[in-house]
Amino acid sequence: MSKLNILLLSNRPTKRSQAGTVFDHLNSFHKYSIHKILELSTIHSIPNTIDLDRFDVIVVHYTLGIGFEHFINNKTKSQLGRSKAIKVIFIQDEYRIIDKVIESMVSIDVDILFTAVPETEIYKVYSKEKFLDVKIVTNLCGYVPESFTNIMPPEFHSRPIDVGYRTRKTPFWLGKLGVDKWIIVDKFLKYCKDEDLIMDLSYNESDRIYGNKWPLFLMSCKSVLGVESGSSVFDFSGKIQEDVEEYTSIHPKAEFEEVFELFLTNVDGKIKLNQISPRFFEAIYCKTLLILFEGEYSGILTPWKHYVPLKKDFSNIDKVLSVLRDPVEAQKIIDTAYSEIIKSGLYSYEKFIKRFDSELYKSFSKKKSTLVENPYSKKSFFISLYTNPDYLFRYMLSSVMQSIVLGFPIVRKNIFRLYFSLPTKIQKKIRPIAKFINK
């Protein structure tokens, strides 16, 4: 079959404003797909100079939140719905406003959905009735990093930090799995306060690390902490988030256990979204020992073979620390993980894109038999795009604002420090300001 003409719709961030896995994911389509990929980075709407009828496939990337009007407005959804192209959706963080997400996907007549939801849980989230004719493909949130080029991980014993970790303090409404991401910091510091360890652990937004500094941080650590990615609460209507945020704004000192009993007892853990995080691939690539809360990790990581399992009640902390203090035992786990996860090629972006290409061919053969007659060339596409004054202005403004607001650590740190010091109600009111740093 001939190459398909693909429009990749994204909200591509600037290099210093987001984690490297976002760029790896977007770039993998251009690097490995056998098809012809043209990317349009935009939000709200598609420029009126772009003709969707000149594409065989339209892919909506996860950087465009399909259920949020801010990212894709109703006019754009109508345009996509009228298109005869194969429609492909990549989605992450799909525990939020699920009803709106489903409504949006139905309105654009999606053909293929790439989801992070495990196969056993898919029809608990996406009803068979509404997705009967949709090919649902389970995939990972990220793969072995390709942005970590030309790095030379130092020897285990020479690294200055014993235990490192970075995350953000996720809101209570994400449930126990979400809270694990930052609870592990408090507990580790508590149980290891008398240990002779150099630790660099933080869940403050202002301490997050991006760009080239992230692999440098990983390679300065003998080990890093980690928990499963995802959420243990699925909020179909958005009411759970609304109720929890309203309560915590009135009771800012409320503990998670209190909020859990009031709002989450009957919903936490009903649907599983436990996933391996792309960060673990990054740590293994940097030959950094993983110390992880016990979990499934998408069936990819095996305890004591690829990582050191830490019980959530910390009852085995002594055994965990004994491995950390034994360079021979630690190196054995590090080397096994590197060999079986990285060198094997099983979890590469190249393999991911081969599957993507395969699913496109299957769907194309099933739905239509001929390619579009007048596809864009790369040159004609960019001429159509960049001769649109409105798009050009918004794109340039967004890039500049992202670089200034998010690209400089000191500016970013102070902005987030100010934002998170505000009451929840005030935070919600000023969120629309963020639109000015998007395209």
N, C-alpha and C positions, 0 to 999 in steps of 0.2 A: 504494500500500500504506500502511496505517496505521503510526503510530509504534510501534517496538518498545520493550519495557520492558527496560532493561539494568541489570544489577548490575555495577558496576566495583569489583572487589576490588583493594585497593592496600595499601601500607605508606607512607602519606603522611608525609613528614618535616616537621619544623618549619621555618619559613622561613629561619632562620639556620644550619641544620645541613647543608644540601646545596646543590649547584650549582643555579642557576636553571632549567636545562634540564629538571630533574625536574618542577618545578612547571608549566612551560610544557606539558610533555607531558600531565600529568594534567589540567590545566585546559582543554586543547584539546577534550577530549571533551565537557565541559559547555558550552563556548563555541560550538562549531561543529556538533556532531552534530544531525541533525534528529530523532533519537530521544530518548526519555526516559531520562536517565542518573541513577542513584542510586549514590553511592559509599560503600563500606564500607571504612574503613581499619582493618586488623586483621592479626595474625599468629597462627600456630598453628591457630586454629579459628574457625569462623563462629558468632557468638552463637546460642544455641538459640531465640531469639525471632524469628529471621529465617527465613522460609519460602522456599526456593529455587524452589518450584513456582509462585511468583507472578512469575517473570521469564521473558521470552522468550530472553534472551541473558545469559550470564555471561562477563565479561571478567576475566582474571587479568593484572594489570599486571606489568611487569618489576621493579617494586620488591618484588615477592614472588618470591623465587627458587624456581621450581617444583620443583627437584630437591633442595631442602634441607628436612629435617624441621623445622628451627627456624621456617621461614616458613609452610609448609603441611604439617600433620601428616597421618597416614594416614586419620584419621577424616574430615577435611575432603575429602581426595581421594575417599573413598568416597561422601560426600555429593554431590560434584560429578559423580562417575561415574553416580550414580542419576538425576540431574536430566535432564529431557528438553529442557532449554534448549540453544540453540546455545552451544558452549564455544569461547572465543577466548583464545589465549595470546599475550602479547607477551613476548619474551625478548631479553636482552642478555647479554654476557659468556658466550656459549654455548660456550666452549672448555673449560669446567670440568665434571667428573663427568657427561659427556654421557650415559652409559648410564643413570644415575639420572634424568636429565632426561627422557629418552625413555620410560623405564618409567613415570614420573609422568604424562606426557602421554597415554600409551596407557591408563593406568588411569582417567583422567577422561574418556576418549573425546573428545578434542579435535577440533573441526571446522575451525577456522582457526588457522594459526600465522603470526604476524608475526615474521619473523626478520631478523637483520642479516647473515646469511650470503649472499654473492652468488649469483645464480641458477645460475651455472656450477658451484658447489660444493655446492649443497643436498643432493643425494643421496649425497654423500660423508659427510655428517653424519647425515642422516635417511633411512634406508633406504626404498626404494619399497615394500617388503613391508609395513612397519609403518605407513607414511604414505600408503598408496594412496588412501584416501578423505578425506585431509586436504588442504584448500586451503592451500598454502604461499605466503605473500606476502613478498617481499623489501622491506624498508623501511629508512630511515635511523634512526640512534640518536637523532637530534634534528634540529630544523629552525630556521628563522630565528627568533631570540628574540622573544618578546612581552612579556617582563618588563623589557626595556630601554626603558621609556617615558619620554618627555619628556627625552631626552638630546640634548645639543648638542656633537658631537665638535669639539674644537679643531683649529686648523690644524696641519698636519704639522710645520712648522718651530717651532711654539711648545711642542711636547711635551718635557718634561724628560728622559725616558728614551729612549735610542736603541734598545735591544733589551731586551725583557722576555720572561719565560716562567715558567710555574708548572706543575709536574707532581708526581707521586709516584714514588719509586724502586720500580718494579715488580719482582717476584721473578724470578729467573733462569728458572724453569720456563715462563714465557710465551714464551721464545725470543727470537730476534733482533729481531722487530718490537716486542715489549714492552720490551726493553732499549734500543732506539733512543730511547724517550721520555725517558730520563734521560742516555744517553750523549751526546746532542746538546748538553747543557749543558756537560759536561766538555770536549768537543772545541771548542766555540765559545769557551769561556774560554781554552783553550790557544792556539788559532790567532789569537785577537784580543787577546791580553794586551798587546801593544805598540801596539795601535790606540787612538786617542783617542776612545773610546766610553764612554758611561755605560750600564752594563748592570745589570739586575735579574733575575737568573736563579736559580731554585732548584728542587730536587726533594725538599726536606725537607717531610715531612707537616705539620710545625708552621708552615710558611710559606704554606700554601695559603690562598686567598682566596675568601670566599663572600658571598652576598647582594649588597647594593648596592655593596659595595666592589670587586666584580669588574669591572663596566663602567668604574668610575673608574680602575682600574688599566690597563685596555686603552686608555683615552683619554689616559693619561699616557705611553704608549709610542708612539714613531714606528713601531716594528715589533715583531712577536712571532715567536718560533720555533714550529715545529710538526713533527709526524710523523704518519704514518697511524695511525689508531686500530685496536685489535684485538690479536690474538695470532697468532703464526706456529706455535704448537703447540696441537693439540687433544688434551686429556687425557680419553679416554673413560672410563677406570675410576677416575681419581684417583691412580693409582700413580705417574705421572710427578711430580706435585706432591709426593707423599709421599716419594719417593726423593730428589728434589732438596733438599727441606727437611731431611731427615735428614742428608744429606751436608754441607750448608752449616752445620748446627748443630754438627757435629763439626769442620768446617773453616771457621770464620767468615771467614777471610781469603782463601778461594778466589775466584779471578777468574772472570768469565763464560766465558771461552774454555775454562778447565779443566772447568767444569761442562757446557758444551756438548758437548765431546768425549766425556765420560763418559755423558751421558744423552740428549742431544737431536739428535745427528747424523742419526739415521734417522727422526726425526719432524718436525723443523723444516721448515716450508714445504710440507708435503705437502697441506695444505688452506689455502686463502686466506681470510682474514677481514679484509683490508685495507679500511678504511672511512674516509670523511670524518668528522671529529669535529665535534660541535655547536659546539665552541670556535671553529672557523674561521668559521662563520656569525656568531658573536658578534663576532669581531674585524673582519670585513668590515662588519658593522653599525656598529661604532664607527669605521670608516674608518681602521683600523690596517693597515699593510703586513704581509703574510704572508711570512715567510722559512721555507720548508718543505723538508725532505728530499725528494728526488725520489720520486715515487710516482704511483699511479693516482687516489686520492682519489674513488673511486666514479664516476669519469668526469665529475665535476662541475667540478673546477678544472683549468684549463689553465695550464701553466708560461709565465711571462713575460707572460701576459695577466691572470691572476687572482692570481698569486703569484710570488715570486722563488724559483726552484728552487736548492737547495743540494745539491751532490753529497755522498754520505756519506763520501767520503775528503777532503772539503774542498778539492779541487783547483781549484774555481772560486770560492773565497772572495773573491778580489780583485774579481771581477766582481760578486758579491753586494754587497759593501761599496760598490762604485761606484754602484750603484742607490740604496742607503740614503743615500748622501751627495749624491745628485742629487734635490732636491725636485720638480723638474719630471717626471722619469722615474718617481719613486716615486708621485707623485700620479696619474699616468696609469694605473698599475696599480691603485691604490686605487679610482679613479673607475670604471674598467671593471668591477672586481669588484662594487662596490656596485650598479651599474646592472644587471648581468646576473644576479647572484645574489640580491640583496635586492629591488630595485624590480620585477624581473620577476614576482615572486610564484610562481615555479616551485617554490620550496622552503619554502613557508609551511605552518604548522600547519593552516590552513583547507583547503588542498589535500589534505594528509595525511588529514584526517578525512573529506573527501568520498570518498576511496578506501575508507576504513574502512566508511563507511555503505553504499557500493556492494557491498562484499564480504558484508556482513551480509544485504542483501536477496537476493543470489544464493543464499547458503547457506540462508536461511530458506525461500525458495521451493522449494528442492530437498528440504529435510528435513521441513518441516511447513507446514500451510496455515492454521492458525488461531492467533490470539493467545491468551494466557492469559486466563482469564475474570475473575479477581479480582486485577488488578495492584495493587501498592502505590501510594498517592498519596505525595507527598513528606512530608506530615504523618504519615501512618500509618507510614511507614518509619522516620522519626526517633523516633517514639513507641516503636515496637518495639525500636529500637536503644538508646535512652538510658534506657529503663526496665529495662534489664538491668544489675544492680548490678556484676556481674563485669566486663563490658565497659567500663562507665563508669569503674570504678576503674583498670583497666589502661590505658585510653586517657589518662586524666588523669595517671597516674604517668609514662607514657611521654613525654608532651608536656613535663612539667616536667623530667624527667631529660635529655631531648634539649636543651632550652633551656639548662640549666645546664652540662651536660658538653660539648656541641658548639656552643652558641650564643655563648659568650663566648670571644673569640680567645685571651686569656691562659690560661684554663683548658684550652681545647682544645690549645694549643701545648704546655703542660707535660705533659698526659696522653699525647699522642703521643710526646713526647720520652722519657718514662719507658718507654712500651710498647716502642718500637723499640730501646731500650737493652738490653732483656732478651734472653736466648738464645731461639732459635726454639722450643725445647721448652716453655719457660715461657710464651711467647706463646700457644701452642696450648692450654695448660692454662687460661689465664685468659680465653680468648675467650668462654666461656659467660657471663661476667659481663656482656657486652654485651647479653645478652637482657633484662636488667633496664631497659634504656633503650629497648626496643621494646615495641610494644603487646601 
